[in-house]
Amino acid sequence: MAAGHRVTAVGRDIRFGRRALPDARWLGADIAHLDAPEKWAPLLRDVDVVVNASGALQDGVRDNLSGVQDTAIRALVAACETAGLACFVQISAPGANERADTNFLRTKAAADDALKASTLSWVILRPGLVWGRTASGGTALVRMLSAFPMVQPLVLAHAQVQLVDIDDVTAAIVAASNGETRAGSDLTLLEPAAHSLAGVVAKVRAWHGFPDAKFRVDLPPVFGGAIARLADLAGWLGWRSPLRTTSLRALERGVVGEPSVPLVSFDAILKQRPATRQDRLFARMQLLLPLVVLCLAGFWIVSGVLGLMATPAAAETLPESLPNRDIYVRAGSFADLALGLAVLWRPWARAACFGMIALTGGYLVAGTALAPQLWADPLGPFVKALPAAMLALVCAAMLEER
């Protein structure tokens, strides 16, 4: 937009898009479902240049990798040919080819090949690990790792990585859109030299202003593989962890290549965009988020199970004049169980946090009316509910997606 273009953006949450970037024209669509050229046609009206910056790391309950990166993009290329578009800019990745060891790279390569075989004027850009003001994917993982207090645990510490600044990527997109880049160019966007993963994390740790780690713990690859498989499992619950098997394989292979154009080094990138308090908070919160979610889920599930196991004893705390006391205890226990399980399902997690807050409020109001003596109980069942509700509120704030 700063270069004078009128931008049409396609996204799944256009209400948020319109609030955050009101100067763009927003169209709502789930790209994974746009599997035929005619489904793309309405989105291409009044469009001259297409920039495909869509993608997913690997399959999960909310991500269809082949649909997003292969089928939908081949349909888009065909639709662009029919519409007679001026240019197509494809954001791919270093190492994308049909024989790659991850479906992420193979599906990227399938879309690249379809574009190369088309009649369109195209440019393919292959950025390395992209560093910018915001963080997601690999750079979110690096920031999170740098926030470990005192020690620095790492898997594949010697893996080689090359980064690129987001401003260099967007400048390349603008140049391609303006026709300043030769049609048919396939450009790898990377800084001049590679770093070890340990070196990158150490630089980011210093950039944040965190104290140096007292010592580094090099974890065996089998440990990293186990964590990645757990993250894969979480992916089928809707969680998009940056540390999944695709990320681990990418690190094993190395995120490296031969730069097509001279770009600034990672040291220069960090100097031109100093860390802020928001960066430090993000790094620490990313590190804590899995623990917060698991803590909340465990607390509510255990509370529900214990309530069902000790229903008669729990019912004794209620006034004898209240009929069917066991029913109230069981209803509350099942509600606790439902919320504890719901917070583990990513599409429902934020709503579950607000449900925990509401239910806690309901418990305290009803409990104060029916059993006010519990406020003075030495074990503090009412008092302890307040910090639990606050943890749910903090978790809800942490769960906002990019």
C-alpha positions as a Markdown table, in Angstrom:
| # | Residue | x | y | z |
|---|---|---|---|---|
| 1 | Met | 0.0 | 0.0 | 0.0 |
| 2 | Ala | 2.9 | 2.4 | 0.7 |
| 3 | Ala | 4.1 | 1.7 | -2.8 |
| 4 | Gly | 0.8 | 3.0 | -4.2 |
| 5 | His | -1.0 | -0.3 | -4.8 |
| 6 | Arg | -4.6 | -1.0 | -4.0 |
| 7 | Val | -4.5 | -4.2 | -2.0 |
| 8 | Thr | -7.2 | -6.9 | -1.8 |
| 9 | Ala | -6.5 | -9.3 | 1.1 |
| 10 | Val | -7.9 | -12.8 | 1.4 |
| 11 | Gly | -8.2 | -14.3 | 4.9 |
| 12 | Arg | -10.4 | -16.4 | 7.1 |
| 13 | Asp | -11.1 | -13.7 | 9.7 |
| 14 | Ile | -12.0 | -10.6 | 7.7 |
| 15 | Arg | -13.6 | -8.9 | 10.7 |
| 16 | Phe | -10.2 | -8.8 | 12.4 |
| 17 | Gly | -8.5 | -7.9 | 9.2 |
| 18 | Arg | -10.8 | -4.9 | 8.6 |
| 19 | Arg | -10.1 | -3.7 | 12.1 |
| 20 | Ala | -6.3 | -4.2 | 11.9 |
| 21 | Leu | -5.8 | -3.1 | 8.3 |
| 22 | Pro | -8.8 | -1.0 | 7.2 |
| 23 | Asp | -7.2 | 0.4 | 4.1 |
| 24 | Ala | -7.2 | -3.0 | 2.4 |
| 25 | Arg | -10.2 | -4.6 | 0.7 |
| 26 | Trp | -10.9 | -7.8 | 2.6 |
| 27 | Leu | -12.4 | -10.9 | 1.1 |
| 28 | Gly | -13.3 | -13.9 | 3.3 |
| 29 | Ala | -12.3 | -17.4 | 2.3 |
| 30 | Asp | -10.6 | -20.6 | 3.5 |
| 31 | Ile | -8.0 | -21.2 | 0.8 |
| 32 | Ala | -8.0 | -24.9 | 1.4 |
| 33 | His | -11.6 | -25.0 | 0.0 |
| 34 | Leu | -10.8 | -23.1 | -3.2 |
| 35 | Asp | -9.9 | -26.2 | -5.1 |
| 36 | Ala | -11.2 | -25.2 | -8.5 |
| 37 | Pro | -10.5 | -22.2 | -10.8 |
| 38 | Glu | -14.1 | -21.1 | -10.8 |
| 39 | Lys | -14.0 | -20.8 | -7.0 |
| 40 | Trp | -11.2 | -18.3 | -7.3 |
| 41 | Ala | -12.7 | -16.3 | -10.1 |
| 42 | Pro | -14.9 | -14.0 | -7.9 |
| 43 | Leu | -11.8 | -13.1 | -5.8 |
| 44 | Leu | -9.8 | -12.0 | -8.8 |
| 45 | Arg | -12.1 | -9.2 | -10.0 |
| 46 | Asp | -10.2 | -5.9 | -10.3 |
| 47 | Val | -6.9 | -7.7 | -9.5 |
| 48 | Asp | -3.8 | -7.3 | -11.6 |
| 49 | Val | -1.1 | -9.0 | -9.5 |
| 50 | Val | -1.5 | -12.0 | -7.2 |
| 51 | Val | 0.9 | -12.5 | -4.2 |
| 52 | Asn | 0.6 | -16.0 | -2.7 |
| 53 | Ala | 1.9 | -15.8 | 0.9 |
| 54 | Ser | -0.4 | -18.6 | 2.2 |
| 55 | Gly | 0.9 | -21.7 | 3.8 |
| 56 | Ala | 0.9 | -24.2 | 6.7 |
| 57 | Leu | 3.6 | -26.1 | 8.4 |
| 58 | Gln | 1.9 | -29.5 | 8.4 |
| 59 | Asp | -1.4 | -31.2 | 8.5 |
| 60 | Gly | -3.6 | -30.7 | 11.6 |
| 61 | Val | -7.2 | -30.4 | 12.6 |
| 62 | Arg | -7.2 | -26.8 | 11.2 |
| 63 | Asp | -4.7 | -27.2 | 8.4 |
| 64 | Asn | -4.9 | -29.2 | 5.2 |
| 65 | Leu | -1.4 | -28.9 | 3.8 |
| 66 | Ser | -2.0 | -30.3 | 0.4 |
| 67 | Gly | -5.2 | -28.3 | 0.0 |
| 68 | Val | -3.6 | -25.0 | 1.0 |
| 69 | Gln | -0.2 | -25.3 | -0.7 |
| 70 | Asp | -0.9 | -27.5 | -3.7 |
| 71 | Thr | -4.4 | -28.0 | -4.9 |
| 72 | Ala | -5.7 | -24.5 | -4.1 |
| 73 | Ile | -2.7 | -22.8 | -5.6 |
| 74 | Arg | -2.8 | -24.9 | -8.8 |
| 75 | Ala | -6.5 | -23.9 | -9.1 |
| 76 | Leu | -5.5 | -20.3 | -8.5 |
| 77 | Val | -2.8 | -20.4 | -11.2 |
| 78 | Ala | -5.4 | -21.7 | -13.7 |
| 79 | Ala | -7.9 | -19.0 | -12.6 |
| 80 | Cys | -5.2 | -16.3 | -13.1 |
| 81 | Glu | -4.5 | -17.6 | -16.6 |
| 82 | Thr | -8.2 | -17.3 | -17.5 |
| 83 | Ala | -8.4 | -13.8 | -16.0 |
| 84 | Gly | -5.3 | -12.6 | -17.8 |
| 85 | Leu | -3.4 | -11.3 | -14.8 |
| 86 | Ala | -0.2 | -9.3 | -15.2 |
| 87 | Cys | 1.9 | -11.1 | -12.6 |
| 88 | Phe | 2.0 | -13.9 | -10.0 |
| 89 | Val | 4.4 | -13.7 | -7.1 |
| 90 | Gln | 4.8 | -17.0 | -5.3 |
| 91 | Ile | 6.4 | -17.2 | -1.8 |
| 92 | Ser | 8.0 | -20.6 | -1.7 |
| 93 | Ala | 10.9 | -22.0 | 0.4 |
| 94 | Pro | 14.6 | -22.9 | 0.0 |
| 95 | Gly | 14.8 | -26.7 | -0.7 |
| 96 | Ala | 11.3 | -27.1 | -2.1 |
| 97 | Asn | 11.4 | -29.9 | -4.6 |
| 98 | Glu | 9.3 | -33.1 | -5.4 |
| 99 | Arg | 11.9 | -35.3 | -3.6 |
| 100 | Ala | 12.0 | -33.3 | -0.4 |
| 101 | Asp | 11.7 | -35.1 | 2.9 |
| 102 | Thr | 8.7 | -33.1 | 4.2 |
| 103 | Asn | 5.2 | -32.7 | 2.7 |
| 104 | Phe | 5.6 | -28.9 | 3.4 |
| 105 | Leu | 8.4 | -28.7 | 0.8 |
| 106 | Arg | 6.9 | -31.2 | -1.6 |
| 107 | Thr | 3.5 | -29.3 | -1.8 |
| 108 | Lys | 5.4 | -26.0 | -2.2 |
| 109 | Ala | 7.3 | -27.5 | -5.1 |
| 110 | Ala | 4.1 | -28.8 | -6.7 |
| 111 | Ala | 2.7 | -25.2 | -6.7 |
| 112 | Asp | 6.0 | -23.8 | -8.0 |
| 113 | Asp | 6.0 | -26.3 | -10.9 |
| 114 | Ala | 2.4 | -25.5 | -11.8 |
| 115 | Leu | 3.3 | -21.8 | -11.9 |
| 116 | Lys | 6.4 | -22.4 | -14.0 |
| 117 | Ala | 4.4 | -24.4 | -16.5 |
| 118 | Ser | 1.7 | -21.7 | -16.9 |
| 119 | Thr | 1.5 | -18.9 | -19.3 |
| 120 | Leu | 1.7 | -16.3 | -16.5 |
| 121 | Ser | 4.4 | -13.8 | -15.9 |
| 122 | Trp | 5.7 | -15.1 | -12.6 |
| 123 | Val | 8.4 | -14.5 | -9.9 |
| 124 | Ile | 9.2 | -17.1 | -7.2 |
| 125 | Leu | 10.7 | -15.9 | -3.9 |
| 126 | Arg | 12.3 | -18.3 | -1.5 |
| 127 | Pro | 13.0 | -16.6 | 1.9 |
| 128 | Gly | 14.8 | -18.4 | 4.7 |
| 129 | Leu | 13.8 | -18.0 | 8.3 |
| 130 | Val | 12.0 | -14.6 | 8.2 |
| 131 | Trp | 12.7 | -12.1 | 11.0 |
| 132 | Gly | 10.3 | -9.2 | 11.5 |
| 133 | Arg | 8.5 | -7.1 | 14.1 |
| 134 | Thr | 6.0 | -9.9 | 14.7 |
| 135 | Ala | 6.9 | -13.5 | 15.2 |
| 136 | Ser | 5.5 | -16.8 | 14.1 |
| 137 | Gly | 6.7 | -20.3 | 13.2 |
| 138 | Gly | 10.5 | -20.6 | 13.4 |
| 139 | Thr | 11.2 | -17.2 | 14.7 |
| 140 | Ala | 8.6 | -17.6 | 17.5 |
| 141 | Leu | 10.4 | -20.8 | 18.4 |
| 142 | Val | 13.8 | -19.0 | 18.5 |
| 143 | Arg | 12.4 | -16.2 | 20.7 |
| 144 | Met | 10.8 | -18.7 | 23.0 |
| 145 | Leu | 14.0 | -20.7 | 23.4 |
| 146 | Ser | 16.0 | -17.6 | 24.3 |
| 147 | Ala | 13.7 | -16.9 | 27.2 |
| 148 | Phe | 14.7 | -20.0 | 29.3 |
| 149 | Pro | 16.1 | -18.7 | 32.6 |
| 150 | Met | 19.6 | -19.6 | 33.6 |
| 151 | Val | 20.1 | -22.6 | 31.3 |
| 152 | Gln | 19.8 | -22.9 | 27.5 |
| 153 | Pro | 18.3 | -26.3 | 26.4 |
| 154 | Leu | 18.7 | -27.0 | 22.7 |
| 155 | Val | 18.2 | -29.8 | 20.2 |
| 156 | Leu | 20.3 | -29.8 | 17.1 |
| 157 | Ala | 22.4 | -26.9 | 18.4 |
| 158 | His | 24.8 | -27.1 | 15.5 |
| 159 | Ala | 22.0 | -27.0 | 12.8 |
| 160 | Gln | 22.7 | -24.3 | 10.2 |
| 161 | Val | 20.3 | -21.5 | 9.6 |
| 162 | Gln | 20.2 | -18.4 | 7.4 |
| 163 | Leu | 17.7 | -15.6 | 8.1 |
| 164 | Val | 16.2 | -12.8 | 6.1 |
| 165 | Asp | 14.5 | -9.6 | 7.2 |
| 166 | Ile | 10.8 | -9.1 | 6.5 |
| 167 | Asp | 11.6 | -5.7 | 4.9 |
| 168 | Asp | 13.8 | -7.4 | 2.4 |
| 169 | Val | 11.1 | -9.9 | 1.6 |
| 170 | Thr | 8.4 | -7.2 | 1.2 |
| 171 | Ala | 10.8 | -5.1 | -0.9 |
| 172 | Ala | 11.2 | -8.1 | -3.2 |
| 173 | Ile | 7.5 | -8.6 | -3.5 |
| 174 | Val | 6.9 | -4.9 | -4.3 |
| 175 | Ala | 9.7 | -5.0 | -7.0 |
| 176 | Ala | 8.1 | -8.1 | -8.6 |
| 177 | Ser | 4.7 | -6.5 | -8.5 |
| 178 | Asn | 6.0 | -3.3 | -10.1 |
| 179 | Gly | 7.6 | -5.3 | -13.0 |
| 180 | Glu | 11.1 | -4.4 | -11.8 |
| 181 | Thr | 12.1 | -8.0 | -11.5 |
| 182 | Arg | 12.6 | -10.1 | -14.6 |
| 183 | Ala | 9.7 | -12.4 | -15.3 |
| 184 | Gly | 10.6 | -16.0 | -14.6 |
| 185 | Ser | 13.0 | -15.2 | -11.8 |
| 186 | Asp | 13.4 | -17.7 | -9.0 |
| 187 | Leu | 15.2 | -15.9 | -6.2 |
| 188 | Thr | 16.5 | -17.2 | -2.9 |
| 189 | Leu | 16.3 | -14.6 | -0.2 |
| 190 | Leu | 18.9 | -15.2 | 2.5 |
| 191 | Glu | 21.5 | -13.3 | 4.5 |
| 192 | Pro | 25.1 | -13.9 | 3.3 |
| 193 | Ala | 26.3 | -16.4 | 5.9 |
| 194 | Ala | 24.8 | -19.2 | 7.9 |
| 195 | His | 24.7 | -19.5 | 11.7 |
| 196 | Ser | 24.3 | -22.5 | 14.1 |
| 197 | Leu | 21.0 | -22.7 | 15.8 |
| 198 | Ala | 22.9 | -22.2 | 19.1 |
| 199 | Gly | 24.5 | -19.0 | 17.7 |
| 200 | Val | 21.1 | -17.6 | 16.6 |
| 201 | Val | 19.5 | -18.3 | 20.0 |
| 202 | Ala | 22.4 | -16.7 | 21.8 |
| 203 | Lys | 22.1 | -13.6 | 19.6 |
| 204 | Val | 18.4 | -13.3 | 20.2 |
| 205 | Arg | 18.9 | -13.9 | 23.9 |
| 206 | Ala | 21.3 | -10.9 | 23.9 |
| 207 | Trp | 19.0 | -8.9 | 21.7 |
| 208 | His | 16.2 | -9.3 | 24.2 |
| 209 | Gly | 18.5 | -8.2 | 27.0 |
| 210 | Phe | 18.1 | -11.5 | 28.9 |
| 211 | Pro | 21.1 | -12.6 | 31.1 |
| 212 | Asp | 23.5 | -15.1 | 29.5 |
| 213 | Ala | 22.7 | -18.7 | 30.2 |
| 214 | Lys | 24.9 | -20.2 | 32.9 |
| 215 | Phe | 25.3 | -23.3 | 30.8 |
| 216 | Arg | 23.9 | -25.0 | 27.7 |
| 217 | Val | 22.2 | -28.3 | 27.7 |
| 218 | Asp | 22.5 | -30.2 | 24.3 |
| 219 | Leu | 19.5 | -32.6 | 24.3 |
| 220 | Pro | 19.8 | -35.7 | 22.2 |
| 221 | Pro | 17.8 | -35.8 | 18.9 |
| 222 | Val | 15.6 | -38.6 | 20.3 |
| 223 | Phe | 14.4 | -36.2 | 22.9 |
| 224 | Gly | 13.6 | -33.5 | 20.3 |
| 225 | Gly | 11.8 | -36.2 | 18.2 |
| 226 | Ala | 9.6 | -37.1 | 21.2 |
| 227 | Ile | 8.7 | -33.4 | 21.8 |
| 228 | Ala | 8.0 | -33.0 | 18.1 |
| 229 | Arg | 5.7 | -36.0 | 18.0 |
| 230 | Leu | 3.8 | -34.6 | 21.0 |
| 231 | Ala | 3.5 | -31.3 | 19.2 |
| 232 | Asp | 2.2 | -33.2 | 16.1 |
| 233 | Leu | -0.4 | -34.8 | 18.4 |
| 234 | Ala | -1.3 | -31.3 | 19.7 |
| 235 | Gly | -1.7 | -30.2 | 16.0 |
| 236 | Trp | -4.7 | -32.6 | 15.8 |
| 237 | Leu | -6.2 | -30.8 | 18.7 |
| 238 | Gly | -5.8 | -27.5 | 16.8 |
| 239 | Trp | -2.5 | -26.2 | 18.3 |
| 240 | Arg | 0.0 | -24.9 | 15.8 |
| 241 | Ser | 3.2 | -25.5 | 17.6 |
| 242 | Pro | 6.4 | -24.3 | 15.8 |
| 243 | Leu | 8.3 | -27.4 | 17.1 |
| 244 | Arg | 6.8 | -30.2 | 15.1 |
| 245 | Thr | 8.4 | -32.9 | 13.1 |
| 246 | Thr | 8.5 | -30.7 | 9.9 |
| 247 | Ser | 10.5 | -28.1 | 11.8 |
| 248 | Leu | 12.9 | -30.7 | 13.2 |
| 249 | Arg | 13.5 | -32.1 | 9.8 |
| 250 | Ala | 14.1 | -28.7 | 8.4 |
| 251 | Leu | 16.7 | -28.0 | 11.1 |
| 252 | Glu | 18.4 | -31.4 | 10.5 |
| 253 | Arg | 18.7 | -30.5 | 6.8 |
| 254 | Gly | 19.5 | -26.9 | 7.5 |
| 255 | Val | 17.6 | -23.7 | 6.5 |
| 256 | Val | 20.4 | -22.6 | 4.1 |
| 257 | Gly | 21.0 | -21.8 | 0.5 |
| 258 | Glu | 22.9 | -19.6 | -1.9 |
| 259 | Pro | 21.5 | -16.0 | -1.8 |
| 260 | Ser | 20.4 | -14.7 | -5.2 |
| 261 | Val | 20.8 | -11.1 | -4.2 |
| 262 | Pro | 22.9 | -9.4 | -1.5 |
| 263 | Leu | 20.9 | -8.9 | 1.7 |
| 264 | Val | 21.8 | -7.6 | 5.2 |
| 265 | Ser | 23.2 | -10.0 | 7.9 |
| 266 | Phe | 21.3 | -11.1 | 10.9 |
| 267 | Asp | 23.5 | -9.0 | 13.2 |
| 268 | Ala | 22.5 | -5.9 | 11.1 |
| 269 | Ile | 18.8 | -7.0 | 11.2 |
| 270 | Leu | 18.9 | -7.1 | 15.0 |
| 271 | Lys | 20.6 | -3.7 | 15.3 |
| 272 | Gln | 18.1 | -1.9 | 13.1 |
| 273 | Arg | 15.1 | -3.2 | 15.0 |
| 274 | Pro | 16.0 | -3.2 | 18.8 |
| 275 | Ala | 14.0 | -5.4 | 21.1 |
| 276 | Thr | 11.2 | -3.8 | 23.1 |
| 277 | Arg | 9.3 | -4.8 | 26.3 |
| 278 | Gln | 6.7 | -6.4 | 24.1 |
| 279 | Asp | 9.3 | -8.7 | 22.5 |
| 280 | Arg | 10.5 | -9.9 | 25.9 |
| 281 | Leu | 6.9 | -10.5 | 27.1 |
| 282 | Phe | 6.1 | -12.4 | 24.0 |
| 283 | Ala | 9.2 | -14.7 | 24.4 |
| 284 | Arg | 8.3 | -15.4 | 28.0 |
| 285 | Met | 4.6 | -15.9 | 27.4 |
| 286 | Gln | 5.3 | -18.3 | 24.5 |
| 287 | Leu | 7.5 | -20.4 | 26.9 |
| 288 | Leu | 4.8 | -20.4 | 29.6 |
| 289 | Leu | 1.7 | -20.9 | 27.4 |
| 290 | Pro | 1.8 | -24.7 | 27.2 |
| 291 | Leu | 2.3 | -24.9 | 31.0 |
| 292 | Val | -0.6 | -22.6 | 31.6 |
| 293 | Val | -2.9 | -24.5 | 29.3 |
| 294 | Leu | -1.9 | -27.9 | 30.8 |
| 295 | Cys | -2.2 | -26.5 | 34.4 |
| 296 | Leu | -5.7 | -25.2 | 33.8 |
| 297 | Ala | -6.8 | -28.4 | 32.1 |
| 298 | Gly | -5.4 | -30.5 | 34.9 |
| 299 | Phe | -6.9 | -28.4 | 37.6 |
| 300 | Trp | -10.4 | -28.5 | 36.2 |
| 301 | Ile | -10.3 | -32.2 | 35.1 |
| 302 | Val | -9.0 | -33.3 | 38.5 |
| 303 | Ser | -11.5 | -31.1 | 40.2 |
| 304 | Gly | -14.3 | -32.8 | 38.3 |
| 305 | Val | -13.0 | -36.3 | 38.9 |
| 306 | Leu | -12.6 | -35.7 | 42.6 |
| 307 | Gly | -16.1 | -34.2 | 42.8 |
| 308 | Leu | -17.5 | -37.4 | 41.2 |
| 309 | Met | -15.4 | -39.7 | 43.4 |
| 310 | Ala | -16.4 | -37.8 | 46.7 |
| 311 | Thr | -19.9 | -36.7 | 45.8 |
| 312 | Pro | -21.5 | -37.7 | 49.2 |
| 313 | Ala | -18.8 | -35.8 | 51.2 |
| 314 | Ala | -19.0 | -32.8 | 48.9 |
| 315 | Ala | -22.8 | -32.8 | 49.3 |
| 316 | Glu | -22.4 | -32.6 | 53.1 |
| 317 | Thr | -21.1 | -29.1 | 52.8 |
| 318 | Leu | -24.4 | -27.9 | 51.4 |
| 319 | Pro | -27.4 | -27.1 | 53.6 |
| 320 | Glu | -29.5 | -30.1 | 54.5 |
| 321 | Ser | -32.6 | -28.2 | 53.5 |
| 322 | Leu | -31.4 | -28.2 | 49.9 |
| 323 | Pro | -33.1 | -31.1 | 48.0 |
| 324 | Asn | -31.1 | -33.5 | 45.8 |
| 325 | Arg | -27.7 | -32.2 | 47.0 |
| 326 | Asp | -25.9 | -35.0 | 45.1 |
| 327 | Ile | -27.3 | -33.7 | 41.8 |
| 328 | Tyr | -25.8 | -30.3 | 42.3 |
| 329 | Val | -22.4 | -31.8 | 43.1 |
| 330 | Arg | -22.4 | -34.1 | 40.1 |
| 331 | Ala | -23.6 | -31.3 | 37.7 |
| 332 | Gly | -20.7 | -29.1 | 38.9 |
| 333 | Ser | -18.3 | -31.9 | 38.5 |
| 334 | Phe | -19.3 | -32.7 | 35.0 |
| 335 | Ala | -19.1 | -29.0 | 34.1 |
| 336 | Asp | -15.6 | -28.9 | 35.5 |
| 337 | Leu | -14.6 | -31.9 | 33.4 |
| 338 | Ala | -16.2 | -30.4 | 30.3 |
| 339 | Leu | -14.2 | -27.2 | 30.7 |
| 340 | Gly | -11.0 | -28.9 | 31.5 |
| 341 | Leu | -11.2 | -31.0 | 28.3 |
| 342 | Ala | -12.5 | -28.1 | 26.2 |
| 343 | Val | -9.4 | -25.9 | 27.0 |
| 344 | Leu | -7.3 | -28.7 | 25.3 |
| 345 | Trp | -9.2 | -28.3 | 22.1 |
| 346 | Arg | -7.7 | -25.2 | 20.5 |
| 347 | Pro | -10.8 | -24.0 | 18.6 |
| 348 | Trp | -12.7 | -23.9 | 22.0 |
| 349 | Ala | -9.8 | -23.0 | 24.3 |
| 350 | Arg | -10.4 | -19.3 | 24.6 |
| 351 | Ala | -14.1 | -19.8 | 25.1 |
| 352 | Ala | -13.4 | -22.4 | 27.7 |
| 353 | Cys | -11.3 | -20.0 | 29.6 |
| 354 | Phe | -14.2 | -17.5 | 29.8 |
| 355 | Gly | -16.4 | -20.4 | 30.8 |
| 356 | Met | -14.1 | -21.2 | 33.7 |
| 357 | Ile | -14.3 | -17.6 | 34.9 |
| 358 | Ala | -18.1 | -17.6 | 34.6 |
| 359 | Leu | -18.5 | -20.9 | 36.3 |
| 360 | Thr | -16.1 | -19.9 | 39.1 |
| 361 | Gly | -18.2 | -16.7 | 39.6 |
| 362 | Gly | -21.3 | -18.8 | 39.8 |
| 363 | Tyr | -19.7 | -21.2 | 42.3 |
| 364 | Leu | -18.7 | -18.3 | 44.5 |
| 365 | Val | -22.1 | -16.6 | 44.4 |
| 366 | Ala | -24.0 | -19.8 | 45.1 |
| 367 | Gly | -21.5 | -21.0 | 47.6 |
| 368 | Thr | -21.6 | -17.7 | 49.5 |
| 369 | Ala | -25.4 | -18.0 | 49.7 |
| 370 | Leu | -25.5 | -21.7 | 50.6 |
| 371 | Ala | -22.3 | -22.3 | 52.6 |
| 372 | Pro | -20.7 | -19.0 | 53.6 |
| 373 | Gln | -18.6 | -20.8 | 56.2 |
| 374 | Leu | -16.3 | -22.1 | 53.4 |
| 375 | Trp | -14.7 | -18.7 | 53.1 |
| 376 | Ala | -13.1 | -19.4 | 56.5 |
| 377 | Asp | -12.1 | -23.0 | 55.7 |
| 378 | Pro | -8.4 | -23.5 | 56.4 |
| 379 | Leu | -8.0 | -25.1 | 53.0 |
| 380 | Gly | -9.5 | -22.1 | 51.3 |
| 381 | Pro | -11.8 | -23.7 | 48.6 |
| 382 | Phe | -13.4 | -20.3 | 47.9 |
| 383 | Val | -10.2 | -18.2 | 48.2 |
| 384 | Lys | -8.2 | -20.5 | 45.9 |
| 385 | Ala | -10.9 | -20.2 | 43.2 |
| 386 | Leu | -10.0 | -16.5 | 42.7 |
| 387 | Pro | -6.4 | -17.0 | 41.4 |
| 388 | Ala | -7.6 | -20.0 | 39.3 |
| 389 | Ala | -10.1 | -17.7 | 37.6 |
| 390 | Met | -7.4 | -15.1 | 37.1 |
| 391 | Leu | -5.1 | -17.7 | 35.5 |
| 392 | Ala | -7.9 | -18.5 | 33.1 |
| 393 | Leu | -8.2 | -14.8 | 32.2 |
| 394 | Val | -4.5 | -14.6 | 31.6 |
| 395 | Cys | -4.6 | -17.7 | 29.4 |
| 396 | Ala | -7.5 | -16.2 | 27.4 |
| 397 | Ala | -5.3 | -13.1 | 26.7 |
| 398 | Met | -2.4 | -15.3 | 25.7 |
| 399 | Leu | -4.5 | -17.4 | 23.2 |
| 400 | Glu | -5.1 | -14.6 | 20.7 |
| 401 | Glu | -3.8 | -15.7 | 17.3 |
| 402 | Arg | -1.9 | -13.6 | 14.8 |
